[in-house]
């Protein structure tokens, strides 16, 4: 499995809908100000290159990992940047 993390405010509605169609699961991690809400979607390994190509063509910044990031890890990364 692959997990892609994207800032929710960087997704247009049509991009969100397209990702929802290809994802096995999609969740929104909601954070309070000053942090951004994050969209996390899960894909089978066979779908990885198609998803990555779509995100790259759309100019969407993402982070891909093989394990679902924990909420605390996401927050720590946002605090560090």
N, C-alpha and C positions, 0 to 999 in steps of 0.2 A: 504494500500500500504506500501511496505517496500523499502527503499533506501539503497543500499550498496555502500560504498566508498572504493576504492582500489587505491593504487599508480600505475599508468599506467606502469611504468618500471618494476614492479614486475610480470606482466602478460606475459606469453609466447603467441605466436600467436594462438596456438590451444586452450589455455584457454580462450583467448579473444573471439574466434569464438564460443566456447561452451556457454559462458555467453551471447553472443549476441543472440543465439538461444532461450534461456529461458527467457530473459528479455523482458519486455513490451517496455522499452525505455532504451537507453544507450547513455551517453554523455561523452565527454572528457572535463574537465575543464583545460585549459592551463594557466600555471603560468610561469613567468619569473624566471631566476636563482636568488637565489639559491634554489627555491622551486620546488617541483615535480609536474608534471601533474597528475591529478586524474581522474580515471574512475568512473563514477557514473551510476549505473543501477537500474532500478525500476522493482519491482515484485509485483504481487498480493500476498495477505497474504497466500493463499493456496500453493504457491511455495516457501515460506520462508524456510522451513526445508530442502527441496531438495537442494536449493542454498547454504544454510549454510553447509550442509553435503559435497557438492562438494568442496566448498572453503576450508573447514577444511581438507579434504582428500588430496587436492592439496597443502596444506601448504601455502595458500594465506591469508595474514593478511587483515582484513576488518573491517569496522565499519558499523553497521546497525542501521538505525533510521526509525521512522515512518513518518517523514516529510523530504522533500528534503532540504538538507543543502544549505544555501546561500553561495555564493562565499566568502563573507567577513568572515563568520564563518569558512570556510575551511582554509582561509589564517591565521586567528588568531590561529587556532590549530597548523598549521605548524610553526608559529613564536614561539609558546610556547614550542615546542619540540626541 
